[in-house]
Amino acid sequence: MSNGSLEVMQNVSANLRLARQQQGYSQERLAELAGISRRMLVNIEAGESNASIATVDKLASALGMSFAEVVRPPPLADKELGLPLRIWQGVQDDSHGSLLESVLKPGMTLELWRWQLAAGDSYHAEADALGCHEVLYMLDGQLELLLPQQQQRHVLQAGQSLTFALDQVYSYHNPGLVVCAFTKSILMYPHA
């Protein structure tokens, strides 16, 4: 994960390797199903790559797993999810994103996240799969959401919300002088 913790990256490495082997996939086949290069998968499984959230999500989807199942500690494979779990850590201590809860149902995954960004900080995201949507709700401060492909810029204040498709690159930016905090719910229909 970009700027993710070493612990989370180790979880991803171990869980992907185990799930791939249990399902009888070669690294080449899983990479093909996820739409990433085999070299990237080799590096992720070896713990040598700092994969993006979108890449880990593609791999989870290809294995029929939820994002939470891939990032949690491996010994919890058939137990509790081990949540919340800090997935993204920015350069500044006050910038981070944590997965709070995840629900996996046939054909659908719902995730609840809590994020915050330090004053002046940003997060840039890759596009997710078609059929993924985010509902963002501002808790504190001000957040600027940029959707460059649609040439849209939204500025949200505490108490405001916005829904948008995640099949595009986007970025969060805190233009304020204080930390901003928000929740986001991500709804994924991987084959929509």
Residue pairs with C-beta under 8 A, 6 or more apart in sequence:
1 8
1 9
1 12
1 50
1 51
1 52
1 53
1 56
1 71
1 87
1 88
2 50
2 51
2 52
2 53
2 88
3 50
3 88
3 89
3 90
3 91
4 50
4 87
4 88
4 89
5 86
5 87
5 89
7 73
8 71
8 85
8 86
8 87
9 47
9 50
9 51
10 47
11 70
11 71
11 72
11 73
11 74
12 44
12 51
12 56
12 70
12 71
13 44
13 45
13 46
13 47
14 74
15 65
15 69
15 70
15 71
15 72
15 74
15 77
16 30
16 41
16 44
16 45
16 59
16 63
16 70
17 45
18 74
18 77
19 63
19 65
19 70
20 27
20 30
20 45
20 63
23 63
25 33
25 63
27 38
27 41
27 42
27 45
28 38
30 41
30 59
30 62
30 63
31 37
31 38
31 40
31 41
33 62
34 41
34 55
34 58
34 59
34 61
34 62
35 58
36 55
36 58
36 59
40 49
40 51
40 55
41 59
43 49
44 51
44 55
44 56
44 59
51 59
52 125
52 126
53 67
53 87
53 88
53 125
53 126
54 125
54 126
54 127
54 128
55 126
56 67
56 70
56 71
57 67
57 128
57 129
57 188
58 129
59 70
60 66
60 67
60 69
60 70
61 129
61 188
61 190
63 70
65 104
66 102
66 103
66 104
66 109
66 111
67 99
67 102
67 109
67 111
68 81
68 83
68 85
68 99
68 101
68 102
68 104
68 111
69 77
69 81
69 102
69 104
71 85
71 87
71 99
72 81
72 82
72 83
72 85
73 82
76 82
81 101
81 102
83 99
83 100
83 101
83 102
84 98
84 99
84 100
84 101
84 114
85 98
85 99
86 96
86 97
86 98
87 97
87 98
87 99
87 113
88 96
88 97
88 115
88 123
89 95
89 96
90 96
90 117
90 118
90 121
90 123
91 121
92 118
92 121
93 118
94 116
94 117
94 118
94 121
94 179
95 116
95 117
95 118
95 121
95 123
96 115
96 116
97 113
97 114
97 115
97 116
97 123
98 113
98 114
98 115
99 111
99 112
99 113
100 112
100 113
100 114
100 183
101 111
101 112
102 109
102 110
102 111
102 112
103 109
103 110
103 111
107 189
107 190
107 191
108 187
108 188
108 189
109 186
109 187
109 188
109 190
110 185
110 186
110 187
110 188
111 185
111 186
111 188
112 183
112 184
112 185
113 183
113 184
113 185
113 186
114 181
114 182
114 183
115 123
115 172
115 181
115 182
115 183
115 184
116 179
116 180
116 181
116 182
117 123
117 143
117 172
117 173
117 174
117 179
117 180
118 174
118 179
119 174
119 176
119 177
119 178
119 179
120 174
120 175
121 173
121 174
122 171
122 172
122 173
122 174
123 171
123 172
124 169
124 170
124 171
125 166
125 169
125 170
125 171
125 172
126 169
127 166
127 167
127 168
127 169
128 166
128 167
128 188
129 166
129 167
129 188
129 190
130 167
130 192
131 167
131 188
131 189
131 190
131 191
131 192
132 165
132 166
132 167
132 186
132 187
132 188
132 189
132 190
133 163
133 164
133 165
133 166
133 186
133 187
134 163
134 164
134 166
134 184
134 185
134 186
134 187
135 161
135 162
135 163
135 184
135 185
135 187
136 143
136 145
136 156
136 161
136 162
136 163
136 164
136 182
136 183
136 184
137 160
137 161
137 182
137 183
137 184
138 156
138 157
138 158
138 159
138 160
138 161
138 180
138 181
138 182
139 158
139 181
139 182
139 183
140 158
140 178
140 179
140 180
140 181
141 157
141 158
141 174
141 176
141 178
141 179
141 180
141 181
142 155
142 156
142 157
142 158
142 174
142 175
142 176
142 180
143 155
143 156
143 172
143 173
143 174
143 180
143 182
144 153
144 154
144 155
144 156
144 172
144 173
144 174
144 175
145 153
145 154
145 155
145 156
145 162
145 164
145 170
145 171
145 172
145 173
146 152
146 153
146 170
146 171
146 173
147 153
147 154
147 164
147 168
147 170
148 168
148 169
148 170
148 171
149 168
149 169
150 168
154 162
155 175
156 162
156 182
164 170
166 186
174 180
